[in-house]
Structures are given as structure tokens and as C-alpha cells.
Amino acid sequence: MLRKLWLLCLTARALSIRIICCDIDGTLLNSAHTVSRRTASTVLRAAELCTFAACTGRGRAGALDALGSVGSSLRESRSPGVFLNGLIVYGRDGVQLRNLALDPDVVRNAAAFAAEHGVSLVGCCDERSLCETRDQWTQWLADASDPDPEPSGAWPEIASTQRINKLLLMADPEIVRRIRPLLSERLGDSATLTVSVASMLEVLPPGASKGQGVALLLEHLGIAPEDAMAIGDAENDLGMLRLVGTSVAMGNAPPEVRRAALHGTASNDDDGAALAIERHFLEPQGVRMEY
């Protein structure tokens, strides 16, 4: 009896889902940085029945480019989305709801820190990426369909002349783990740090997060958090996963992310996002995908 009631509750929650908020890297994209045929088909079918919002650490242009045919469909439909880990949010009909930037003093301080520790630094500036000089890490971003970082002079000058949404400090994962507490101590409450991928430490305006951006989007759309579904795989997805009524952690997610979600799924190399959307959204509505 208890199991039957539990299943009925899950079905009722699934039927109430009005929006799917989905991460990109490590979630929709597999290890080859592509969207599988099954995942693409499932996402496009779900987007016909509810709002589908890309919620990512990438900028909007890079995110949609990386998603291939799925991104083209989302761009054509002017789909809402949360970008740069909540710093830029687009609502219905492509209206921009938020565009937050770092204080120039924080940019200068973080840039000095990066130079002291010999790590690569890139600044995200709306749909552009800026750097002092190109290196293996700026090439890594370009190869991943993000905007190719533009050499733009010395960082003190960049901080004075450009509006930087967030900074990326990039190095081998063990170096990122080592410098994170040092940078946190240096910046204090003037910024928030998060990680999307192990080789990238992100500096955001204080208090900013992907979860905060999703909350703003849901308020704009008039959707209660319990009527939202979220899928993610990394630390920067925690706020989003904890906010919504149906949360799913990818099989490739670390333990802290899996603990934060109500449900789990397969990895990004095994169509985990597609399986989650099918199980928690499409199948309860009688929609079965065929491949």
C-alpha cells in the first residue's frame, strides 16, 4: 500500500512538471562533447510539451552552439535559459531578465592572484571571452564551442574598460583544488567561487549561482519550484537541484551532487539525461520514445 501511494505521488509530481531546467556539460553533452541522437530526440520531444531551459555555466551563444540541432531549435524558439551560472537569464520571447557583473576591483585582485600562481585567466563578457594571451586553456575553451578568448591587453586595463560577468581560472584539477581555498581567503565576501568542471575555478559576483538564476526564471514564468525538473552533474548545479520538485543527478556526478538530488540516472555517456526525461516526464504522460 505504501509503495502504491509513493508511486502515485511520483506520477502526480511528474504530471505537474511545467519546465525542465537542464545543465549542458557533463549532462546533455557526452565525453565527446556532442549530443547523442537519443538525447537530442528526447529533449526536442519534451520541448514540445513543456518549457525546456538550458541552465549552464556557458554563455548563451556557446551553449546553444555546443548543443547542435538542439541548440538550433532552442535558439529558433527563443527559449528561456540561465547562462554563466545564473549571471545572465533570458525569459520568455528571449527577453533578458538579468545581467550581473563583477566589481572591477575583484577582477584586478583575481587577475593578480592568477598571475602569482601561474594559472590561465579568462573573463566572460556577455557573449565574448577576453584574455591577456592565448594558451592551451584558451584553446580548450574554443575547441569546446565556447567563444574563442580574445587577447585584450593587460588585466588592469581590461578591468577598467570591460564589464566582466565572471572569471575562469584554468589549470590541472589538482592545481585548481589547491588554489581554491587561497583565492577564497583572498577575495572574501567580495565574490563567490564555484566549479563546473574540475579544471576550471569560476569567480562570480557575491551570492550569485545557477540556482539563483533558475529561481528568477521560475518567478518570471509563474512556475512554482515544485513544478520544475532539474538535471545536473556538478557543484554549480547544487542550488538548482535543491530548489526544484523533481531533481536528477547524472551518474557521472560526484557524491555531494548525487546526495542533493531526489533521483539518479545513468551517466552522460549512457544517455542519462534522456533516460531521466523519459522516466520522470514523458512516460507518465503516456509518451514513449522509439529509437
Protein Blocks (a to p, Z undefined) as FASTA:
>chain_A
ZZmmmmmmmmmmmmmpcbdcddfehplpcfkopacfklmmmmmmmmmmmccddddfbdfk
lmmmmnmmmmmmmmmnopacdeehhpaccdehhiafbdcdddfklmmmmmmmmmmnopac
dddehjaccdfbdcfklmmmmmnopacdddebjfklmmmmpccfbdcddddfklmmmmmm
mmmmmnmmmbccddfbfkbccdddehiafklmmmmmmmmnopafklpccddfbfklmmmm
mmmmbdcddfkbcfklmmmpmbdcddfklommmmmmmmmmmmmnopacdZZ
